[in-house]
Amino acid sequence: MSYNTLKELNVEVLSVSVDSVFVHKIWNETELSKMVSGGISFPMVSDQGGKIGTLYDVYDEDAGVDIRGRFIIDPDGKVQAAEVLTPPVGRNPQELIRQIKAYQYHLKTGEVMPSGWTEGGTTLKPSPELAGKVWEVWKP
Amino acid sequence: MLVGKQAPDFTSNAFYNGEIKSINLGDYKGSWVVLCFYPGDFTFV
């Protein structure tokens, strides 16, 4: 399950919706715990009034809900990546995990991940010598 | 666009491990955080 992978990567998850904490509790008890063994093990934040959603520019005032915004925040508190989807389509946890692995690898090594990179794939070391010669070491 | 900027701080109540807890994003400094907004509980996707 993706959440375990995120735990292994030392990533804390916070989910946010405009529902009250009591609705979160009942949703977890009556439905989510039947989908995920043990139920949800990360904080389910309540954003009644949409204040947090407004700060992150994902609050839809007309519908009164937070749309699907996903933000990767680094250990310094900086937003490194964002993805925003309208309600009908769900996210892809594998893409989230790929992005987190790439950012963690970058933080550790300073290397950069070219388009389509997945774990174990070719990375690039930016330097004056590499300018104009990416084609020698990496092909899309 | 927030990408590349400091994540806006917030404090709010959360349901966590069977309890109601106050959560402050700033307390998560030092960790990677995924913040996921979604339209609502008991929806389908």
Backbone of each chain as ProteinMPNN parsed JSONL, in Angstrom:
{"seq_chain_A": "MSYNTLKELNVEVLSVSVDSVFVHKIWNETELSKMVSGGISFPMVSDQGGKIGTLYDVYDEDAGVDIRGRFIIDPDGKVQAAEVLTPPVGRNPQELIRQIKAYQYHLKTGEVMPSGWTEGGTTLKPSPELAGKVWEVWKP", "coords_chain_A": {"N_chain_A": [[0.84, -1.205, 0.0], [0.415, 2.292, -0.69], [0.698, 4.17, 1.374], [2.359, 2.966, 3.261], [4.748, 2.895, 1.857], [5.258, 5.622, 1.728], [5.653, 6.144, 4.44], [8.008, 4.676, 4.818], [9.681, 6.317, 3.41], [9.921, 8.357, 5.116], [7.885, 10.306, 5.079], [5.401, 12.508, 6.068], [1.903, 12.441, 6.092], [-0.832, 14.57, 5.512], [-4.244, 14.867, 5.328], [-6.821, 16.913, 3.972], [-10.019, 18.296, 4.227], [-13.189, 20.028, 3.905], [-14.873, 18.938, 5.726], [-16.135, 18.277, 9.072], [-14.231, 17.324, 12.007], [-15.641, 15.316, 13.203], [-17.169, 14.16, 11.233], [-15.038, 13.174, 9.735], [-14.199, 11.215, 11.518], [-16.386, 9.433, 11.576], [-16.497, 8.704, 8.899], [-14.059, 7.398, 8.613], [-14.471, 5.292, 10.403], [-16.764, 3.968, 9.4], [-16.405, 3.496, 6.699], [-13.736, 3.876, 5.48], [-12.106, 2.253, 7.041], [-12.843, -0.17, 6.169], [-11.707, -0.294, 3.748], [-9.01, 0.107, 4.068], [-6.778, -1.601, 5.975], [-7.107, -1.358, 9.44], [-7.783, 1.263, 9.261], [-7.469, 4.866, 8.69], [-4.255, 6.174, 9.217], [-3.089, 8.642, 9.429], [-3.208, 12.205, 10.21], [-6.433, 13.549, 9.735], [-7.331, 16.411, 8.576], [-9.505, 19.077, 9.451], [-11.092, 21.519, 7.557], [-13.044, 23.559, 7.896], [-14.946, 26.073, 6.438], [-12.982, 26.612, 4.675], [-10.514, 27.892, 4.955], [-7.834, 26.992, 4.953], [-7.673, 25.806, 2.458], [-8.039, 28.097, 0.941], [-5.641, 29.455, 1.443], [-3.939, 27.834, 0.009], [-4.892, 28.063, -2.465], [-6.865, 26.312, -3.465], [-9.455, 26.263, -2.789], [-12.782, 26.022, -3.653], [-15.027, 28.363, -3.938], [-17.695, 28.524, -4.87], [-18.64, 25.883, -4.859], [-18.04, 25.293, -2.302], [-16.032, 23.608, -1.402], [-12.778, 22.015, -0.958], [-10.772, 21.524, -3.706], [-8.996, 18.821, -5.457], [-5.993, 19.203, -4.432], [-2.536, 18.684, -4.267], [0.354, 18.808, -2.395], [3.841, 18.745, -2.185], [5.928, 19.127, 0.454], [9.03, 20.256, 1.577], [11.668, 19.403, 4.028], [12.443, 21.915, 4.96], [10.165, 23.342, 4.88], [9.348, 24.266, 2.457], [7.439, 24.482, -0.529], [7.726, 22.027, -2.878], [6.503, 20.733, -5.0], [3.409, 20.586, -6.797], [0.115, 19.471, -7.472], [-2.946, 19.793, -9.029], [-6.225, 18.748, -9.255], [-9.493, 18.647, -10.678], [-12.665, 17.635, -9.174], [-13.619, 15.038, -10.454], [-11.552, 13.181, -11.064], [-9.219, 10.945, -9.676], [-6.065, 10.791, -7.84], [-2.669, 9.711, -8.677], [-0.918, 7.653, -6.771], [1.548, 6.449, -7.257], [2.913, 8.215, -8.901], [3.19, 10.352, -7.199], [4.934, 9.183, -5.312], [7.136, 8.69, -6.925], [7.926, 11.337, -7.497], [8.58, 12.27, -4.924], [10.73, 10.571, -4.263], [12.521, 11.449, -6.191], [12.947, 14.145, -5.456], [14.04, 13.776, -2.911], [16.347, 12.397, -3.541], [17.649, 14.335, -5.01], [18.088, 16.277, -3.017], [19.912, 14.951, -1.462], [22.091, 14.424, -3.172], [22.446, 16.475, -5.01], [22.199, 16.009, -7.629], [20.3, 15.981, -10.723], [17.083, 15.021, -12.026], [16.213, 13.74, -15.067], [13.521, 14.116, -17.518], [10.899, 11.761, -17.159], [12.264, 10.184, -15.372], [12.79, 7.38, -13.264], [13.202, 5.559, -10.168], [16.539, 4.502, -9.82], [17.159, 5.119, -12.37], [18.965, 7.011, -14.956], [20.716, 9.825, -13.759], [21.559, 13.325, -13.777], [24.523, 15.318, -13.508], [24.729, 18.548, -12.968], [26.942, 20.751, -14.616], [29.505, 22.959, -15.93], [30.842, 21.498, -17.89], [28.962, 19.693, -18.744], [27.128, 21.102, -20.18], [25.393, 21.34, -23.186], [26.072, 18.782, -23.762], [24.397, 16.867, -22.86], [23.143, 15.019, -24.439], [25.054, 13.061, -24.798], [25.014, 11.537, -22.525], [22.434, 10.976, -21.839], [19.377, 9.874, -23.198], [16.106, 10.581, -24.334]], "CA_chain_A": [[0.0, 0.0, 0.0], [1.249, 3.476, -0.905], [1.001, 4.885, 2.618], [3.533, 2.339, 3.871], [5.914, 3.376, 1.111], [5.518, 7.001, 2.165], [6.232, 6.028, 5.794], [9.407, 4.255, 4.654], [10.422, 7.469, 2.889], [9.822, 9.389, 6.157], [6.979, 11.368, 4.639], [4.174, 12.647, 6.862], [0.751, 12.761, 5.247], [-1.972, 15.266, 6.111], [-5.336, 15.056, 4.379], [-7.601, 18.1, 4.342], [-11.274, 18.6, 3.542], [-14.017, 20.975, 4.666], [-15.704, 18.205, 6.679], [-15.747, 18.418, 10.478], [-13.455, 16.185, 12.518], [-16.57, 14.242, 13.565], [-17.463, 13.46, 9.965], [-13.822, 12.392, 9.441], [-14.199, 10.047, 12.41], [-17.412, 8.479, 11.157], [-16.104, 8.182, 7.574], [-12.988, 6.434, 8.863], [-15.014, 4.103, 11.087], [-17.794, 3.224, 8.674], [-16.063, 3.142, 5.317], [-12.309, 3.765, 5.15], [-11.511, 1.113, 7.748], [-13.151, -1.376, 5.393], [-10.874, -0.268, 2.545], [-7.617, 0.11, 4.504], [-6.717, -2.334, 7.239], [-6.784, -0.505, 10.589], [-8.264, 2.631, 9.044], [-6.495, 5.886, 8.293], [-3.327, 6.372, 10.324], [-2.503, 9.989, 9.419], [-4.216, 13.191, 10.626], [-7.432, 14.008, 8.767], [-7.514, 17.796, 9.03], [-10.777, 19.717, 9.124], [-10.907, 22.872, 7.001], [-14.376, 24.16, 7.795], [-14.834, 27.456, 5.99], [-12.054, 26.648, 3.539], [-9.393, 28.84, 5.151], [-6.552, 26.397, 4.525], [-7.788, 25.696, 1.003], [-7.841, 29.432, 0.359], [-4.197, 29.738, 1.501], [-3.259, 27.025, -1.01], [-5.565, 28.354, -3.731], [-7.603, 25.147, -3.959], [-10.82, 26.311, -2.264], [-13.79, 26.406, -4.644], [-16.052, 29.076, -3.153], [-19.054, 28.22, -5.335], [-19.025, 24.549, -4.4], [-17.779, 25.209, -0.867], [-15.133, 22.478, -1.106], [-11.387, 22.048, -1.418], [-10.572, 20.593, -4.819], [-7.868, 17.914, -5.211], [-4.654, 19.793, -4.525], [-1.554, 17.868, -3.553], [1.574, 19.594, -2.275], [5.001, 18.115, -1.543], [6.617, 20.162, 1.234], [10.323, 19.691, 1.984], [11.907, 19.568, 5.47], [12.559, 23.343, 5.307], [8.848, 23.968, 4.8], [9.165, 24.856, 1.13], [6.638, 23.665, -1.45], [8.552, 21.601, -4.016], [5.693, 20.269, -6.129], [1.969, 20.688, -6.583], [-0.738, 18.925, -8.526], [-4.321, 20.142, -8.702], [-7.199, 18.101, -10.141], [-10.899, 18.885, -10.345], [-13.154, 16.466, -8.436], [-13.934, 13.699, -10.988], [-10.432, 12.258, -11.299], [-8.354, 10.701, -8.523], [-4.627, 10.954, -8.032], [-1.864, 8.509, -8.858], [0.075, 7.627, -5.69], [2.867, 6.066, -7.766], [3.564, 9.426, -9.401], [3.592, 11.091, -5.988], [6.11, 8.526, -4.738], [8.254, 8.955, -7.858], [8.379, 12.721, -7.312], [9.24, 12.393, -3.616], [12.043, 9.919, -4.376], [13.382, 12.312, -7.003], [13.348, 15.314, -4.656], [14.925, 13.325, -1.829], [17.636, 12.071, -4.173], [18.275, 15.618, -5.349], [18.537, 16.922, -1.783], [21.057, 14.19, -0.975], [23.232, 14.35, -4.092], [22.565, 17.644, -5.877], [21.974, 15.617, -9.022], [18.957, 16.291, -11.207], [16.414, 13.881, -12.638], [15.609, 14.139, -16.342], [12.145, 13.741, -17.838], [10.59, 10.339, -17.153], [13.134, 9.453, -14.436], [12.263, 6.571, -12.164], [14.268, 5.139, -9.259], [17.57, 3.697, -10.458], [17.413, 5.631, -13.716], [20.078, 7.94, -15.128], [20.593, 11.189, -13.257], [22.548, 14.208, -14.388], [25.253, 16.195, -12.592], [24.902, 19.802, -13.689], [28.281, 21.344, -14.557], [29.811, 23.624, -17.215], [31.265, 20.487, -18.87], [27.806, 18.941, -19.257], [26.305, 21.962, -21.029], [25.442, 20.972, -24.602], [26.501, 17.381, -23.93], [23.447, 15.959, -22.221], [22.853, 13.945, -25.408], [26.05, 11.984, -24.694], [24.789, 10.695, -21.344], [21.014, 10.67, -21.599], [18.474, 10.009, -24.338], [14.727, 10.403, -23.843]], "C_chain_A": [[0.873, 1.253, 0.0], [1.631, 4.169, 0.396], [2.224, 4.294, 3.316], [4.811, 2.772, 3.177], [6.273, 4.79, 1.554], [6.145, 7.012, 3.561], [7.705, 5.665, 5.7], [10.283, 5.406, 4.157], [10.417, 8.622, 3.896], [8.993, 10.586, 5.729], [5.747, 11.353, 5.535], [3.045, 13.07, 5.927], [-0.285, 13.514, 6.079], [-3.045, 15.367, 5.042], [-6.223, 16.191, 4.896], [-8.889, 18.143, 3.536], [-12.106, 19.506, 4.44], [-14.921, 20.264, 5.687], [-15.227, 18.447, 8.116], [-14.938, 17.197, 10.907], [-14.383, 15.014, 12.865], [-16.996, 13.453, 12.328], [-16.252, 12.622, 9.552], [-13.832, 11.089, 10.245], [-15.18, 8.987, 11.894], [-17.066, 7.881, 9.789], [-15.035, 7.107, 7.743], [-13.567, 5.138, 9.444], [-15.921, 3.27, 10.184], [-17.35, 2.777, 7.286], [-14.569, 2.892, 5.115], [-11.664, 2.555, 5.817], [-11.846, -0.205, 7.061], [-12.313, -1.447, 4.114], [-9.399, -0.431, 2.898], [-7.577, -0.561, 5.862], [-6.298, -1.396, 8.386], [-7.269, 0.931, 10.438], [-7.134, 3.581, 8.716], [-5.57, 6.203, 9.462], [-2.601, 7.716, 10.258], [-3.597, 10.993, 9.8], [-5.13, 13.588, 9.458], [-7.875, 15.398, 9.245], [-8.87, 18.323, 8.568], [-10.52, 21.157, 8.685], [-12.271, 23.535, 6.819], [-14.242, 25.647, 7.483], [-13.806, 27.634, 4.882], [-10.857, 27.567, 3.705], [-8.063, 28.273, 4.656], [-6.545, 26.276, 3.002], [-7.557, 27.027, 0.308], [-6.352, 29.781, 0.34], [-3.438, 29.022, 0.38], [-3.929, 27.146, -2.379], [-6.277, 27.129, -4.328], [-9.045, 25.141, -3.433], [-11.76, 26.815, -3.352], [-14.966, 27.032, -3.893], [-17.457, 28.698, -3.561], [-19.527, 26.87, -4.796], [-18.82, 24.395, -2.893], [-16.892, 24.045, -0.477], [-13.697, 22.785, -1.537], [-11.252, 21.059, -2.569], [-9.278, 19.797, -4.583], [-6.531, 18.593, -5.468], [-3.708, 18.955, -3.704], [-0.215, 18.582, -3.575], [2.654, 18.777, -1.591], [5.795, 19.226, -0.874], [7.904, 19.565, 1.793], [10.59, 19.969, 3.466], [12.116, 21.017, 5.9], [11.217, 24.066, 5.229], [8.558, 24.621, 3.462], [8.358, 23.909, 0.233], [7.502, 23.314, -2.656], [7.715, 21.191, -5.219], [4.222, 20.387, -5.777], [1.246, 20.058, -7.755], [-2.169, 19.238, -8.12], [-5.251, 19.533, -9.735], [-8.606, 18.515, -9.715], [-11.49, 17.565, -9.829], [-13.286, 15.123, -9.17], [-12.786, 12.701, -11.064], [-9.544, 12.165, -10.064], [-6.887, 10.799, -8.888], [-3.936, 9.633, -8.295], [-0.759, 8.477, -7.796], [1.47, 7.26, -6.191], [3.625, 7.272, -8.306], [4.016, 10.298, -8.232], [4.881, 10.51, -5.42], [7.34, 8.749, -5.621], [8.818, 10.356, -7.623], [9.113, 12.882, -5.973], [10.623, 11.753, -3.662], [13.014, 10.811, -5.148], [13.853, 13.517, -6.191], [14.289, 14.918, -3.528], [16.314, 13.016, -2.372], [18.392, 13.357, -4.513], [18.862, 16.284, -4.108], [19.821, 16.257, -1.278], [22.288, 14.369, -1.855], [23.471, 15.612, -4.907], [22.353, 17.308, -7.339], [20.534, 15.917, -9.424], [18.412, 15.126, -12.025], [15.752, 14.3, -13.947], [14.182, 13.617, -16.5], [11.957, 12.225, -17.81], [11.423, 9.516, -16.193], [12.314, 8.591, -13.49], [13.467, 6.075, -11.365], [15.256, 4.225, -9.982], [17.941, 4.185, -11.852], [18.571, 6.618, -13.74], [19.762, 9.299, -14.52], [21.692, 12.025, -13.898], [23.211, 15.058, -13.311], [25.517, 17.504, -13.32], [26.313, 20.357, -13.514], [28.533, 22.036, -15.886], [30.17, 22.6, -18.294], [30.073, 19.778, -19.512], [26.973, 19.773, -20.242], [26.479, 21.574, -22.497], [25.813, 19.517, -24.842], [25.591, 16.388, -23.234], [23.172, 14.762, -23.132], [23.832, 12.778, -25.3], [25.709, 11.011, -23.561], [23.326, 10.29, -21.156], [20.198, 10.87, -22.876], [17.051, 9.753, -23.859], [14.142, 9.059, -24.272]], "O_chain_A": [[1.94, 1.275, 0.614], [2.738, 4.693, 0.525], [3.028, 5.025, 3.894], [5.835, 2.991, 3.824], [7.446, 5.115, 1.734], [7.057, 7.794, 3.831], [8.548, 6.242, 6.387], [11.477, 5.459, 4.449], [10.852, 9.729, 3.579], [9.356, 11.734, 5.986], [5.126, 10.309, 5.733], [3.218, 13.946, 5.079], [-0.575, 13.136, 7.214], [-2.791, 15.897, 3.96], [-6.353, 16.395, 6.103], [-8.863, 18.041, 2.309], [-11.763, 19.722, 5.602], [-15.652, 20.921, 6.428], [-14.064, 18.778, 8.346], [-14.964, 16.162, 10.242], [-13.965, 13.857, 12.826], [-17.162, 12.234, 12.379], [-16.406, 11.497, 9.076], [-13.518, 10.016, 9.73], [-14.846, 7.807, 11.791], [-17.308, 6.699, 9.545], [-15.089, 6.051, 7.111], [-13.199, 4.038, 9.031], [-15.866, 2.04, 10.192], [-17.861, 1.79, 6.757], [-14.175, 1.828, 4.638], [-10.789, 1.91, 5.24], [-11.22, -1.231, 7.329], [-12.213, -2.496, 3.478], [-8.631, -1.023, 2.14], [-8.265, -0.139, 6.792], [-5.266, -0.73, 8.308], [-7.178, 1.724, 11.376], [-5.995, 3.169, 8.494], [-6.036, 6.469, 10.57], [-1.605, 7.912, 10.954], [-4.783, 10.671, 9.723], [-4.672, 13.912, 8.363], [-8.669, 15.537, 10.174], [-9.317, 18.055, 7.453], [-9.819, 21.911, 9.36], [-12.607, 24.009, 5.733], [-13.526, 26.38, 8.165], [-13.761, 28.676, 4.228], [-10.248, 27.979, 2.719], [-7.27, 28.973, 4.026], [-5.556, 26.597, 2.343], [-6.961, 27.088, -0.767], [-5.851, 30.331, -0.64], [-2.436, 29.524, -0.13], [-3.584, 26.434, -3.323], [-6.286, 26.94, -5.544], [-9.77, 24.159, -3.598], [-11.561, 27.897, -3.905], [-15.786, 26.334, -3.296], [-18.333, 28.562, -2.706], [-20.661, 26.732, -4.337], [-19.363, 23.476, -2.28], [-16.978, 23.544, 0.644], [-13.44, 23.672, -2.35], [-11.584, 19.883, -2.42], [-8.551, 20.064, -3.626], [-6.007, 18.562, -6.581], [-4.025, 18.557, -2.583], [0.296, 18.923, -4.642], [2.418, 18.183, -0.54], [6.274, 20.149, -1.534], [7.882, 18.499, 2.408], [9.823, 20.694, 4.1], [11.983, 21.327, 7.084], [11.143, 25.268, 5.483], [7.638, 25.43, 3.341], [8.571, 22.697, 0.239], [7.959, 24.202, -3.375], [8.182, 21.294, -6.353], [3.837, 20.299, -4.611], [1.716, 20.11, -8.891], [-2.562, 18.974, -6.984], [-5.098, 19.76, -10.936], [-8.87, 18.71, -8.529], [-10.896, 16.503, -10.017], [-13.068, 14.1, -8.521], [-13.024, 11.495, -11.121], [-9.166, 13.181, -9.481], [-6.512, 10.88, -10.058], [-4.534, 8.566, -8.155], [0.23, 9.2, -7.915], [2.468, 7.705, -5.623], [4.848, 7.343, -8.181], [5.087, 10.905, -8.273], [5.807, 11.248, -5.085], [8.444, 8.969, -5.122], [10.033, 10.542, -7.557], [10.143, 13.551, -5.902], [11.586, 12.328, -3.155], [14.19, 10.911, -4.796], [15.032, 13.87, -6.234], [15.234, 15.646, -3.223], [17.325, 13.332, -1.745], [19.605, 13.451, -4.33], [19.983, 16.792, -4.134], [20.703, 16.923, -0.735], [23.406, 14.458, -1.346], [24.563, 15.811, -5.439], [22.329, 18.195, -8.193], [19.662, 16.086, -8.572], [19.16, 14.356, -12.629], [14.834, 15.12, -13.943], [13.71, 12.79, -15.719], [12.765, 11.489, -18.374], [11.321, 8.289, -16.179], [11.277, 9.017, -12.981], [14.606, 6.16, -11.824], [14.854, 3.288, -10.672], [18.918, 3.723, -12.442], [19.093, 7.013, -12.697], [18.685, 9.855, -14.734], [22.634, 11.493, -14.486], [22.576, 15.467, -12.339], [26.399, 17.585, -14.174], [26.822, 20.425, -12.396], [27.857, 21.742, -16.872], [29.852, 22.794, -19.467], [30.144, 19.322, -20.654], [26.21, 19.224, -21.037], [27.606, 21.491, -22.987], [25.865, 19.065, -25.986], [25.948, 15.226, -23.038], [22.992, 13.639, -22.661], [23.501, 11.648, -25.658], [26.057, 9.831, -23.612], [23.025, 9.367, -20.4], [20.31, 11.897, -23.547], [16.807, 8.832, -23.081], [12.996, 8.752, -23.944]]}, "seq_chain_B": "MLVGKQAPDFTSNAFYNGEIKSINLGDYKGSWVVLCFYPGDFTFV", "coords_chain_B": {"N_chain_B": [[1.138, 30.995, -7.611], [2.37, 28.444, -5.628], [4.576, 26.828, -5.726], [7.966, 26.388, -4.986], [7.934, 28.271, -3.047], [7.608, 29.193, 0.485], [5.57, 27.014, 2.366], [2.284, 27.925, 3.19], [1.542, 28.492, 6.584], [-0.595, 26.795, 8.923], [-3.068, 26.156, 11.444], [-5.175, 23.715, 12.695], [-8.003, 21.693, 13.687], [-7.823, 18.127, 13.774], [-8.799, 14.775, 12.964], [-7.257, 12.125, 14.439], [-5.723, 9.12, 15.014], [-7.953, 8.19, 16.503], [-8.557, 10.337, 18.071], [-9.376, 13.836, 18.673], [-7.298, 16.278, 17.517], [-5.158, 19.149, 17.663], [-3.551, 20.421, 14.881], [-0.538, 21.674, 13.646], [1.034, 22.999, 10.892], [3.649, 23.962, 10.903], [4.895, 22.491, 12.909], [5.814, 20.305, 11.624], [8.188, 20.803, 10.436], [11.356, 19.771, 9.268], [10.562, 17.338, 8.438], [9.52, 15.585, 5.486], [6.497, 16.463, 3.929], [3.322, 15.509, 2.751], [0.651, 17.203, 1.624], [-2.677, 16.842, 1.248], [-5.488, 17.832, -0.349], [-9.023, 17.277, -0.636], [-12.315, 16.862, -2.074], [-14.416, 15.942, -0.358], [-15.57, 13.974, 2.475], [-16.99, 10.713, 2.209], [-17.33, 10.814, -0.51], [-16.646, 9.676, -3.873], [-14.268, 9.165, -5.305]], "CA_chain_B": [[1.684, 29.637, -7.62], [3.124, 28.244, -4.388], [5.762, 25.987, -5.916], [9.215, 27.118, -4.78], [7.774, 29.21, -1.935], [7.3, 28.595, 1.792], [4.194, 26.539, 2.487], [1.547, 28.727, 4.173], [1.329, 27.772, 7.844], [-1.976, 26.771, 9.415], [-3.379, 25.329, 12.609], [-6.581, 23.323, 12.634], [-8.279, 20.415, 14.322], [-7.793, 16.944, 12.915], [-9.087, 13.467, 13.552], [-5.985, 11.423, 14.315], [-5.593, 8.005, 15.973], [-9.108, 8.071, 17.384], [-8.743, 11.532, 18.901], [-9.386, 15.151, 18.026], [-6.021, 16.902, 17.855], [-4.807, 20.36, 16.933], [-2.397, 20.168, 14.01], [0.1, 22.888, 13.12], [1.957, 22.563, 9.833], [5.01, 24.333, 11.299], [5.461, 21.432, 13.749], [6.326, 19.242, 10.746], [9.506, 21.18, 9.907], [12.308, 18.678, 9.46], [10.027, 16.156, 7.752], [8.79, 15.768, 4.241], [5.056, 16.422, 4.169], [2.401, 15.568, 1.617], [-0.605, 17.82, 2.023], [-3.641, 16.408, 0.229], [-6.861, 18.325, -0.239], [-9.99, 16.511, -1.418], [-13.593, 17.581, -1.988], [-15.258, 15.677, 0.797], [-15.737, 12.605, 2.979], [-18.105, 9.955, 1.622], [-17.441, 10.941, -1.965], [-16.413, 8.378, -4.501], [-12.972, 8.913, -5.934]], "C_chain_B": [[2.631, 29.443, -6.435], [4.434, 27.503, -4.591], [7.035, 26.837, -5.82], [9.138, 28.106, -3.626], [7.535, 28.461, -0.627], [5.836, 28.169, 1.813], [3.465, 27.401, 3.52], [1.249, 27.906, 5.423], [-0.154, 27.792, 8.21], [-2.049, 25.904, 10.668], [-4.855, 24.988, 12.519], [-6.768, 22.002, 13.356], [-8.246, 19.287, 13.301], [-8.297, 15.744, 13.696], [-7.854, 12.607, 13.329], [-5.894, 10.364, 15.411], [-6.734, 7.966, 16.986], [-9.386, 9.296, 18.238], [-8.858, 12.782, 18.049], [-8.119, 15.879, 18.483], [-5.825, 18.172, 17.055], [-3.516, 20.091, 16.16], [-1.855, 21.504, 13.508], [1.144, 22.463, 12.086], [3.408, 22.83, 10.234], [5.689, 23.274, 12.162], [6.097, 20.32, 12.919], [7.647, 19.621, 10.069], [10.506, 20.074, 10.226], [11.842, 17.373, 8.828], [9.519, 16.549, 6.37], [7.305, 15.624, 4.554], [4.33, 16.375, 2.83], [1.076, 16.078, 2.155], [-1.615, 17.565, 0.909], [-5.027, 16.96, 0.508], [-7.777, 17.43, -1.076], [-11.382, 17.076, -1.136], [-14.462, 17.192, -0.795], [-15.297, 14.218, 1.184], [-16.957, 11.981, 2.304], [-18.343, 10.307, 0.148], [-16.776, 9.713, -2.569], [-15.018, 8.116, -5.034], [-11.854, 8.949, -4.894]], "O_chain_B": [[3.585, 30.203, -6.268], [5.31, 27.541, -3.727], [7.162, 27.865, -6.484], [10.144, 28.713, -3.258], [7.291, 27.254, -0.625], [4.967, 28.894, 1.327], [3.978, 27.592, 4.622], [0.768, 26.776, 5.339], [-0.877, 28.716, 7.838], [-1.203, 25.042, 10.906], [-5.689, 25.865, 12.295], [-5.804, 21.279, 13.606], [-8.591, 19.465, 12.133], [-8.229, 15.706, 14.924], [-7.444, 12.378, 12.191], [-5.98, 10.682, 16.597], [-6.513, 7.74, 18.175], [-10.327, 9.308, 19.031], [-8.493, 12.795, 16.874], [-7.896, 16.07, 19.678], [-6.266, 18.27, 15.91], [-2.529, 19.603, 16.711], [-2.601, 22.349, 13.014], [2.029, 21.661, 12.382], [4.294, 22.026, 9.944], [6.915, 23.163, 12.156], [6.832, 19.488, 13.451], [8.166, 18.874, 9.241], [10.498, 19.513, 11.321], [12.614, 16.424, 8.695], [9.141, 17.695, 6.128], [6.907, 14.769, 5.345], [4.672, 17.102, 1.897], [0.462, 15.464, 3.027], [-1.435, 18.011, -0.224], [-5.663, 16.59, 1.495], [-7.358, 16.891, -2.1], [-11.608, 17.692, -0.095], [-15.182, 18.04, -0.268], [-15.088, 13.333, 0.355], [-17.861, 12.699, 1.876], [-19.442, 10.111, -0.369], [-16.383, 8.803, -1.84], [-14.626, 6.961, -5.198], [-10.687, 8.758, -5.236]]}, "name": "protein", "num_of_chains": 2, "seq": "MSYNTLKELNVEVLSVSVDSVFVHKIWNETELSKMVSGGISFPMVSDQGGKIGTLYDVYDEDAGVDIRGRFIIDPDGKVQAAEVLTPPVGRNPQELIRQIKAYQYHLKTGEVMPSGWTEGGTTLKPSPELAGKVWEVWKPMLVGKQAPDFTSNAFYNGEIKSINLGDYKGSWVVLCFYPGDFTFV"}
